[in-house]
Amino acid sequence: MNNNYNPLLDIREGVRLQAEERELKLREKQAEIQNQREKEELEKETKANPEPVKKMSAEEMQETITLLSKAIMELTEKMNGKGE
């Protein structure tokens, strides 16, 4: 049997891991609360100031889709360049 074994080290490590777990859960809960608040705020703004729906021709829709696709591709390239 190893005389250098200290069970307090195992206990301390267990307590540290539990604290990290609680901290992570707390951060997740806070993020959920913040997201819910932002969602509710956005819903209030949308209800207060609804944007009128613009009717588009098929050509305008295609142009809009093309612009959005280009923007998404550019953002994806930028994010991939940063390792995200």
DSSP file (Angstrom, degrees, kcal/mol; ACC not computed):
  #  RESIDUE AA STRUCTURE BP1 BP2  ACC     N-H-->O    O-->H-N    N-H-->O    O-->H-N    TCO  KAPPA ALPHA  PHI   PSI    X-CA   Y-CA   Z-CA
    1    1 A M              0   0    0      0, 0.0     2,-0.5     0, 0.0     3,-0.0   0.000 360.0 360.0 360.0 139.8    0.0    0.0    0.0
    2    2 A N    >   -     0   0    0      1,-0.1     3,-0.9     2,-0.0     0, 0.0  -0.648 360.0-162.3 -80.6 120.9    1.3    3.5   -0.9
    3    3 A N  T 3  S+     0   0    0     -2,-0.5    -1,-0.1     1,-0.2     0, 0.0   0.611  85.6  66.5 -77.9 -11.6    1.9    5.5    2.2
    4    4 A N  T 3  S+     0   0    0      2,-0.0     2,-0.2    -3,-0.0    -1,-0.2   0.514  72.3 116.4 -87.2  -4.5    1.9    8.8    0.2
    5    5 A Y    <   -     0   0    0     -3,-0.9     3,-0.1     1,-0.0     0, 0.0  -0.466  45.2-169.3 -70.2 129.6   -1.8    8.5   -0.7
    6    6 A N    >>  -     0   0    0     -2,-0.2     3,-1.5     1,-0.1     4,-0.8  -0.938  13.3-163.2-122.6 107.9   -3.8   11.3    0.7
    7    7 A P  H 3> S+     0   0    0      0, 0.0     4,-2.1     0, 0.0     5,-0.2   0.750  87.3  70.3 -63.2 -22.1   -7.6   10.8    0.4
    8    8 A L  H 3> S+     0   0    0      1,-0.2     4,-2.8     2,-0.2     5,-0.2   0.833  92.3  58.3 -63.9 -30.3   -8.1   14.5    1.1
    9    9 A L  H <> S+     0   0    0     -3,-1.5     4,-2.3     2,-0.2    -1,-0.2   0.904 106.2  48.0 -65.2 -40.0   -6.7   15.2   -2.4
   10   10 A D  H  X S+     0   0    0     -4,-0.8     4,-2.3     2,-0.2    -2,-0.2   0.910 113.0  48.1 -65.0 -41.9   -9.4   13.1   -3.9
   11   11 A I  H  X S+     0   0    0     -4,-2.1     4,-2.5     2,-0.2    -2,-0.2   0.930 111.7  49.6 -63.8 -45.4  -12.1   14.9   -1.9
   12   12 A R  H  X S+     0   0    0     -4,-2.8     4,-2.3     1,-0.2    -2,-0.2   0.905 111.3  49.2 -61.6 -41.7  -10.7   18.3   -2.8
   13   13 A E  H  X S+     0   0    0     -4,-2.3     4,-2.5     2,-0.2    -1,-0.2   0.900 110.8  50.7 -64.6 -40.6  -10.6   17.3   -6.5
   14   14 A G  H  X S+     0   0    0     -4,-2.3     4,-2.2     2,-0.2    -2,-0.2   0.907 110.8  48.2 -63.0 -42.2  -14.2   16.1   -6.3
   15   15 A V  H  X S+     0   0    0     -4,-2.5     4,-2.3     2,-0.2    -2,-0.2   0.900 110.9  51.6 -64.6 -40.9  -15.3   19.3   -4.7
   16   16 A R  H  X S+     0   0    0     -4,-2.3     4,-2.3     1,-0.2    -2,-0.2   0.923 110.5  48.2 -62.1 -44.5  -13.5   21.3   -7.3
   17   17 A L  H  X S+     0   0    0     -4,-2.5     4,-2.2     1,-0.2    -1,-0.2   0.891 111.0  50.6 -64.5 -39.4  -15.2   19.4  -10.1
   18   18 A Q  H  X S+     0   0    0     -4,-2.2     4,-2.6     2,-0.2    -1,-0.2   0.896 109.6  51.1 -64.4 -39.5  -18.6   19.8   -8.5
   19   19 A A  H  X S+     0   0    0     -4,-2.3     4,-2.5     2,-0.2    -2,-0.2   0.909 109.9  49.4 -64.7 -41.6  -18.0   23.6   -8.2
   20   20 A E  H  X S+     0   0    0     -4,-2.3     4,-2.4     2,-0.2    -1,-0.2   0.908 111.2  50.4 -62.6 -41.3  -17.0   23.8  -11.9
   21   21 A E  H  X S+     0   0    0     -4,-2.2     4,-2.4     2,-0.2    -2,-0.2   0.921 111.2  47.5 -62.7 -45.1  -20.2   21.8  -12.8
   22   22 A R  H  X S+     0   0    0     -4,-2.6     4,-2.4     1,-0.2    -2,-0.2   0.901 111.7  51.3 -63.1 -40.5  -22.4   24.2  -10.7
   23   23 A E  H  X S+     0   0    0     -4,-2.5     4,-2.5     2,-0.2    -2,-0.2   0.914 110.3  48.8 -63.6 -42.4  -20.7   27.2  -12.3
   24   24 A L  H  X S+     0   0    0     -4,-2.4     4,-2.4     2,-0.2    -2,-0.2   0.922 111.8  48.5 -63.0 -44.7  -21.3   25.9  -15.8
   25   25 A K  H  X S+     0   0    0     -4,-2.4     4,-2.5     2,-0.2    -1,-0.2   0.887 111.1  51.3 -62.7 -38.7  -25.0   25.2  -15.0
   26   26 A L  H  X S+     0   0    0     -4,-2.4     4,-2.7     2,-0.2    -2,-0.2   0.928 110.2  48.3 -64.3 -44.9  -25.3   28.6  -13.6
   27   27 A R  H  X S+     0   0    0     -4,-2.5     4,-2.3     1,-0.2    -2,-0.2   0.903 112.2  49.6 -62.3 -40.4  -23.8   30.2  -16.7
   28   28 A E  H  X S+     0   0    0     -4,-2.4     4,-2.4     2,-0.2    -2,-0.2   0.918 111.7  48.3 -63.4 -43.0  -26.1   28.1  -18.9
   29   29 A K  H  X S+     0   0    0     -4,-2.5     4,-2.5     2,-0.2    -2,-0.2   0.908 111.5  49.8 -63.6 -42.5  -29.2   29.2  -16.9
   30   30 A Q  H  X S+     0   0    0     -4,-2.7     4,-2.5     1,-0.2    -1,-0.2   0.893 110.6  50.2 -64.0 -39.0  -28.1   32.8  -17.0
   31   31 A A  H  X S+     0   0    0     -4,-2.3     4,-2.8     2,-0.2    -2,-0.2   0.901 110.1  50.4 -65.2 -40.4  -27.7   32.6  -20.8
   32   32 A E  H  X S+     0   0    0     -4,-2.4     4,-2.4     2,-0.2    -2,-0.2   0.919 111.4  48.2 -62.1 -43.6  -31.2   31.0  -21.1
   33   33 A I  H  X S+     0   0    0     -4,-2.5     4,-2.4     2,-0.2    -2,-0.2   0.924 112.8  48.1 -63.1 -44.6  -32.7   33.8  -19.0
   34   34 A Q  H  X S+     0   0    0     -4,-2.5     4,-2.6     1,-0.2    -2,-0.2   0.918 111.8  49.6 -63.1 -43.7  -30.9   36.4  -21.1
   35   35 A N  H  X S+     0   0    0     -4,-2.8     4,-2.4     1,-0.2    -1,-0.2   0.901 110.7  50.2 -61.8 -40.5  -32.0   34.8  -24.3
   36   36 A Q  H  X S+     0   0    0     -4,-2.4     4,-2.6     2,-0.2    -1,-0.2   0.913 110.6  49.4 -63.8 -42.7  -35.6   34.6  -23.1
   37   37 A R  H  X S+     0   0    0     -4,-2.4     4,-2.6     2,-0.2    -2,-0.2   0.929 112.1  47.8 -61.7 -45.0  -35.5   38.3  -22.1
   38   38 A E  H  X S+     0   0    0     -4,-2.6     4,-2.5     1,-0.2    -2,-0.2   0.894 111.7  50.7 -63.4 -39.2  -34.2   39.2  -25.6
   39   39 A K  H  X S+     0   0    0     -4,-2.4     4,-2.4     2,-0.2    -2,-0.2   0.927 111.6  47.0 -63.6 -45.0  -36.8   37.1  -27.3
   40   40 A E  H  X S+     0   0    0     -4,-2.6     4,-2.3     2,-0.2    -2,-0.2   0.896 112.1  50.8 -64.3 -40.1  -39.6   38.8  -25.2
   41   41 A E  H  X S+     0   0    0     -4,-2.6     4,-2.5     2,-0.2    -2,-0.2   0.923 111.0  48.3 -62.4 -44.5  -38.2   42.2  -26.0
   42   42 A L  H  X S+     0   0    0     -4,-2.5     4,-2.6     1,-0.2    -2,-0.2   0.898 110.4  51.4 -63.8 -40.4  -38.0   41.4  -29.7
   43   43 A E  H  X S+     0   0    0     -4,-2.4     4,-2.4     2,-0.2    -1,-0.2   0.900 110.0  49.8 -63.1 -40.3  -41.6   40.1  -29.6
   44   44 A K  H  X S+     0   0    0     -4,-2.3     4,-2.3     2,-0.2    -2,-0.2   0.926 112.4  47.2 -63.0 -44.6  -42.8   43.3  -27.9
   45   45 A E  H  X S+     0   0    0     -4,-2.5     4,-2.6     1,-0.2    -2,-0.2   0.905 112.2  50.1 -63.5 -41.1  -41.0   45.5  -30.5
   46   46 A T  H  < S+     0   0    0     -4,-2.6    -1,-0.2     1,-0.2    -2,-0.2   0.904 112.5  46.2 -65.6 -41.4  -42.4   43.4  -33.4
   47   47 A K  H  < S+     0   0    0     -4,-2.4    -1,-0.2     1,-0.2    -2,-0.2   0.873 115.6  46.8 -68.0 -36.1  -45.9   43.7  -32.0
   48   48 A A  H  < S+     0   0    0     -4,-2.3    -2,-0.2     1,-0.2    -1,-0.2   0.861 128.7  22.4 -74.1 -35.8  -45.6   47.4  -31.4
   49   49 A N  S  < S-     0   0    0     -4,-2.6    -1,-0.2    -5,-0.2    -2,-0.1  -0.555  77.8-174.0-131.8  68.2  -44.0   48.2  -34.8
   50   50 A P        -     0   0    0      0, 0.0    -3,-0.1     0, 0.0    -4,-0.1  -0.413  24.5-127.0 -66.9 137.3  -45.0   45.4  -37.3
   51   51 A E        -     0   0    0     -2,-0.1     2,-0.1     1,-0.1    -2,-0.0  -0.669  24.2-116.3 -84.0 135.3  -43.2   45.8  -40.6
   52   52 A P        -     0   0    0      0, 0.0     2,-0.5     0, 0.0    -1,-0.1  -0.427  30.1-113.2 -68.2 145.4  -45.5   45.8  -43.6
   53   53 A V        -     0   0    0     -2,-0.1     2,-0.5     1,-0.0     0, 0.0  -0.683  28.0-144.0 -82.5 125.5  -45.0   43.0  -46.0
   54   54 A K        -     0   0    0     -2,-0.5     2,-0.4    -3,-0.0    -1,-0.0  -0.766  10.7-132.2 -92.0 130.1  -43.7   44.1  -49.3
   55   55 A K        -     0   0    0     -2,-0.5     2,-0.3     1,-0.0    -1,-0.0  -0.664  28.6-165.8 -80.6 133.8  -44.9   42.3  -52.3
   56   56 A M        -     0   0    0     -2,-0.4     2,-0.1     4,-0.0    -1,-0.0  -0.876  18.4-122.9-121.2 151.8  -42.0   41.4  -54.6
   57   57 A S     >  -     0   0    0     -2,-0.3     4,-2.3     1,-0.1     5,-0.2  -0.419  38.2-103.2 -79.9 167.8  -41.8   40.2  -58.1
   58   58 A A  H  > S+     0   0    0      1,-0.2     4,-2.2     2,-0.2     5,-0.1   0.869 123.9  53.0 -60.7 -36.3  -40.1   36.9  -58.9
   59   59 A E  H  > S+     0   0    0      2,-0.2     4,-2.3     1,-0.2    -1,-0.2   0.913 108.5  48.6 -66.9 -43.1  -37.1   38.8  -60.1
   60   60 A E  H  > S+     0   0    0      2,-0.2     4,-2.4     1,-0.2    -2,-0.2   0.892 111.0  51.4 -63.7 -39.1  -36.8   40.9  -56.9
   61   61 A M  H  X S+     0   0    0     -4,-2.3     4,-2.6     2,-0.2    -2,-0.2   0.923 109.5  49.6 -62.7 -43.6  -37.1   37.7  -54.8
   62   62 A Q  H  X S+     0   0    0     -4,-2.2     4,-2.4     2,-0.2    -2,-0.2   0.905 110.8  49.8 -63.7 -41.3  -34.3   36.1  -56.8
   63   63 A E  H  X S+     0   0    0     -4,-2.3     4,-2.5     2,-0.2    -1,-0.2   0.915 111.7  48.8 -62.1 -43.3  -32.1   39.2  -56.4
   64   64 A T  H  X S+     0   0    0     -4,-2.4     4,-2.5     2,-0.2    -2,-0.2   0.917 111.2  49.3 -63.4 -44.0  -32.8   39.2  -52.6
   65   65 A I  H  X S+     0   0    0     -4,-2.6     4,-2.5     1,-0.2    -1,-0.2   0.906 110.8  50.6 -62.1 -42.1  -32.0   35.5  -52.3
   66   66 A T  H  X S+     0   0    0     -4,-2.4     4,-2.3     2,-0.2    -2,-0.2   0.924 111.2  47.9 -62.9 -45.1  -28.8   35.9  -54.3
   67   67 A L  H  X S+     0   0    0     -4,-2.5     4,-2.3     1,-0.2    -2,-0.2   0.915 113.2  47.8 -62.6 -43.5  -27.7   38.8  -52.0
   68   68 A L  H  X S+     0   0    0     -4,-2.5     4,-2.4     2,-0.2    -1,-0.2   0.900 110.6  51.8 -64.4 -40.4  -28.5   36.8  -48.9
   69   69 A S  H  X S+     0   0    0     -4,-2.5     4,-2.3     2,-0.2    -2,-0.2   0.913 110.3  48.7 -62.6 -42.8  -26.6   33.8  -50.2
   70   70 A K  H  X S+     0   0    0     -4,-2.3     4,-2.5     2,-0.2    -2,-0.2   0.916 111.0  50.4 -62.8 -43.2  -23.5   35.9  -50.9
   71   71 A A  H  X S+     0   0    0     -4,-2.3     4,-2.4     1,-0.2    -2,-0.2   0.908 110.8  49.1 -62.6 -41.7  -23.7   37.4  -47.4
   72   72 A I  H  X S+     0   0    0     -4,-2.4     4,-2.5     2,-0.2    -1,-0.2   0.913 111.0  49.9 -64.4 -42.7  -23.9   34.0  -45.8
   73   73 A M  H  X S+     0   0    0     -4,-2.3     4,-2.4     2,-0.2    -2,-0.2   0.911 111.1  49.4 -63.0 -42.4  -21.0   32.7  -47.8
   74   74 A E  H  X S+     0   0    0     -4,-2.5     4,-2.3     2,-0.2    -2,-0.2   0.925 112.7  46.9 -63.1 -44.8  -18.9   35.7  -46.9
   75   75 A L  H  X S+     0   0    0     -4,-2.4     4,-2.6     2,-0.2    -2,-0.2   0.896 111.3  51.8 -63.9 -39.9  -19.7   35.3  -43.2
   76   76 A T  H  X S+     0   0    0     -4,-2.5     4,-2.6     2,-0.2    -2,-0.2   0.918 110.1  48.8 -62.7 -43.4  -19.0   31.6  -43.3
   77   77 A E  H  X S+     0   0    0     -4,-2.4     4,-1.8     2,-0.2    -2,-0.2   0.910 112.0  48.9 -63.2 -42.3  -15.6   32.2  -44.9
   78   78 A K  H  X S+     0   0    0     -4,-2.3     4,-0.8     2,-0.2    -2,-0.2   0.920 113.2  47.0 -63.2 -43.5  -14.7   34.8  -42.3
   79   79 A M  H ><>S+     0   0    0     -4,-2.6     5,-2.3     1,-0.2     3,-0.8   0.903 111.1  50.8 -66.4 -41.0  -15.8   32.5  -39.4
   80   80 A N  H ><5S+     0   0    0     -4,-2.6     3,-1.2     1,-0.2    -1,-0.2   0.836 104.6  58.7 -66.2 -31.5  -13.9   29.5  -40.9
   81   81 A G  H 3<5S+     0   0    0     -4,-1.8    -1,-0.2     1,-0.3    -2,-0.2   0.737 105.4  50.2 -67.7 -22.5  -10.8   31.7  -41.2
   82   82 A K  T <<5S-     0   0    0     -3,-0.8    -1,-0.3    -4,-0.8    -2,-0.2   0.281 120.9-106.3 -98.8   8.9  -10.9   32.3  -37.4
   83   83 A G  T < 5       0   0    0     -3,-1.2    -3,-0.2    -4,-0.1    -2,-0.1   0.714 360.0 360.0  76.5  20.3  -11.2   28.7  -36.6
   84   84 A E      <       0   0    0     -5,-2.3    -4,-0.2    -6,-0.1    -5,-0.1   0.428 360.0 360.0-101.5 360.0  -14.9   28.9  -35.6
